[in-house]
């Protein structure tokens, strides 16, 4: 006799978090190619890796609930730092 398990509906990752994941991953790739400062690359890598891991979990799971806000702030901060570095170096290249 087979037991039927109730399948819990997995809620989708919020679009903003999914977008932040893609944007952080892209910034990481660009920072590596541009030979950005290792500290900046590491910040982007940490944020991108954590975002990749968190989107694999159900959005209502305790780790996701506990980490989402802090992780979003961490990723946003790393992205802002990347944009500033990129902008400063593009300006130098044009000069």
Secondary structure, DSSP 8 states (H G I E B T S, - for coil): --------------HHHHHHHHHHHHHHHHHHHTT--HHHHHHHHHHHHHHHHHTTS-TTSHHHHHHHHHHHHHHHHHHHHHHHHHHHHHHHHH-
